[in-house]
Amino acid sequence: MALSARELMQRHLVCVSPDDPLSSVQRLFFEEEIHGAPVIDDEERLVGVISSIDLLRAAADGLDSPGLDAFTSDPPGFPAAEGGLGDRLAGQRVSDVMSTDVVSVEADAPVSEVARALRENRVHRVMVLDRKRVCGVISTFDLVALLEEDQPAERGGPGPARAGTT
């Protein structure tokens, strides 16, 4: 039997609201060490997705010639430097930059369908839905971990075990 999206998905979801300020989302991404999150409305419906790329585009918007320094983060715990990322994101909301064209799969979808959705849509994460509600997320890193697990170790032993499978 083929592995399903439900079996591979990450269940710990960090969600944001369409009304959240982008500066808060940037800090949340840093603290949670993530690069994207589903956007959920007051009725817990999936209305979009936001990624680090969306934050970078929002920060670069209006700059004549954004260089790499346009995307550097202010160090946590330090006052934001004038013109820093936090300043450029101030006043903007998730709803201003989120993608509403969300790529999703049903929880019972085979992993091959997840991989196809990622590749065909050129995205790094898909939302997993169960009865139209977000129940998980699968990223390209989750698929890479799955491939690693199926490969024998260099010295002939089994591949690394997935967390929670032993």
C-alpha positions as CSV (number, residue, x, y, z in Angstrom):
1,M,0.0,0.0,0.0
2,A,1.3,3.4,-0.9
3,L,2.2,6.0,1.7
4,S,-0.4,8.7,2.0
5,A,-0.2,12.4,2.6
6,R,-1.6,11.9,6.1
7,E,1.3,9.6,7.0
8,L,4.0,12.0,5.8
9,M,2.5,15.4,6.7
10,Q,3.7,17.6,9.5
11,R,0.9,18.0,12.0
12,H,2.4,20.9,14.0
13,L,1.0,23.9,12.0
14,V,2.0,27.4,12.6
15,C,-0.8,29.5,11.1
16,V,-1.3,33.2,10.6
17,S,-4.3,35.4,10.1
18,P,-4.9,37.7,7.0
19,D,-4.8,40.6,9.4
20,D,-1.4,39.8,11.0
21,P,1.3,42.5,10.4
22,L,4.1,41.2,8.2
23,S,6.7,42.3,10.8
24,S,5.1,39.8,13.2
25,V,5.1,37.1,10.6
26,Q,8.8,37.7,9.8
27,R,9.6,37.3,13.5
28,L,7.4,34.2,13.8
29,F,9.2,32.6,10.8
30,F,12.6,33.3,12.5
31,E,11.5,32.0,15.9
32,E,9.8,28.8,14.5
33,E,12.6,28.3,11.9
34,I,10.0,28.0,9.1
35,H,9.7,29.5,5.6
36,G,5.9,29.5,5.1
37,A,2.6,29.2,6.8
38,P,-1.1,28.7,6.0
39,V,-3.3,31.7,6.3
40,I,-6.5,30.9,8.2
41,D,-9.5,33.1,8.7
42,D,-11.7,33.6,11.8
43,E,-13.8,30.6,10.8
44,E,-10.6,28.4,10.5
45,R,-10.9,28.2,6.7
46,L,-7.8,28.2,4.6
47,V,-7.7,31.4,2.7
48,G,-4.1,31.6,1.5
49,V,-0.5,30.8,2.2
50,I,2.5,33.1,2.9
51,S,6.2,32.4,2.4
52,S,9.5,34.0,3.1
53,I,9.6,34.9,-0.5
54,D,6.4,36.9,-0.1
55,L,8.1,38.8,2.8
56,L,11.2,39.5,0.7
57,R,9.1,40.8,-2.1
58,A,7.1,43.0,0.2
59,A,10.4,44.4,1.7
60,A,11.8,45.1,-1.7
61,D,8.7,46.8,-3.0
62,G,9.4,50.4,-3.7
63,L,13.1,50.1,-3.5
64,D,14.9,51.5,-6.6
65,S,17.6,48.9,-6.7
66,P,17.3,46.3,-3.9
67,G,20.6,44.6,-3.1
68,L,21.1,41.7,-0.7
69,D,21.1,44.2,2.2
70,A,17.5,44.9,1.5
71,F,16.7,41.4,2.7
72,T,18.8,41.1,5.8
73,S,17.0,40.6,9.1
74,D,17.4,42.8,12.1
75,P,19.0,40.7,14.8
76,P,16.4,39.6,17.4
77,G,16.6,41.5,20.7
78,F,18.2,44.6,19.0
79,P,16.4,47.7,18.1
80,A,15.5,47.6,14.4
81,A,17.8,49.6,12.3
82,E,16.2,52.4,10.3
83,G,15.4,51.0,6.9
84,G,15.7,47.4,8.1
85,L,13.5,44.6,7.2
86,G,11.1,45.3,10.1
87,D,10.7,48.9,9.0
88,R,10.0,47.9,5.4
89,L,7.3,45.5,6.5
90,A,5.7,47.9,8.9
91,G,2.1,48.8,8.0
92,Q,1.7,45.8,5.6
93,R,-0.6,42.9,6.4
94,V,-0.6,39.2,5.4
95,S,-3.6,39.8,3.2
96,D,-1.5,42.3,1.2
97,V,1.0,39.8,0.0
98,M,-0.3,36.2,0.6
99,S,-1.0,33.9,-2.3
100,T,-4.7,32.9,-2.5
101,D,-3.9,30.2,-5.1
102,V,-3.1,27.5,-2.5
103,V,-1.8,24.1,-3.7
104,S,-3.4,21.4,-1.6
105,V,-4.0,17.7,-1.5
106,E,-6.4,15.5,0.3
107,A,-5.1,13.7,3.4
108,D,-5.6,10.3,1.7
109,A,-3.7,11.3,-1.5
110,P,-0.7,9.1,-2.3
111,V,2.8,10.7,-1.8
112,S,3.3,10.5,-5.6
113,E,0.4,13.0,-6.0
114,V,2.0,15.2,-3.4
115,A,5.3,15.2,-5.4
116,R,3.5,15.9,-8.6
117,A,1.6,18.8,-7.0
118,L,4.9,20.3,-5.8
119,R,6.7,19.9,-9.1
120,E,3.9,21.0,-11.4
121,N,3.1,24.1,-9.3
122,R,6.7,24.9,-8.6
123,V,6.1,25.3,-4.9
124,H,7.9,24.1,-1.8
125,R,4.9,23.1,0.3
126,V,1.4,21.8,-0.1
127,M,-1.4,22.0,2.4
128,V,-3.0,18.8,3.4
129,L,-6.8,19.0,3.7
130,D,-9.3,16.8,5.5
131,R,-12.9,17.7,4.9
132,K,-11.8,21.1,3.5
133,R,-9.9,21.9,6.8
134,V,-6.1,22.2,7.0
135,C,-4.7,19.2,9.0
136,G,-1.1,19.3,7.9
137,V,1.6,20.5,5.6
138,I,4.2,18.6,3.4
139,S,7.3,20.4,2.2
140,T,10.0,19.4,-0.2
141,F,12.2,18.7,2.8
142,D,9.7,16.0,4.0
143,L,10.0,14.3,0.6
144,V,13.8,14.5,0.7
145,A,13.7,12.9,4.2
146,L,11.5,10.1,2.8
147,L,14.0,9.4,0.0
148,E,16.9,9.4,2.5
149,E,15.0,6.8,4.6
150,D,14.6,4.5,1.6
151,Q,18.3,4.5,0.8
152,P,20.7,2.0,2.4
153,A,23.5,3.6,4.4
154,E,26.9,3.9,2.8
155,R,28.3,1.0,4.8
156,G,25.5,-1.4,4.1
157,G,23.2,-0.8,7.0
158,P,19.6,0.4,6.9
159,G,18.9,4.1,6.2
160,P,18.1,6.5,9.0
161,A,14.8,6.0,10.9
162,R,12.1,8.5,10.7
163,A,11.1,10.2,14.0
164,G,8.3,8.3,15.7
165,T,8.7,5.1,13.7
166,T,10.7,3.0,16.2
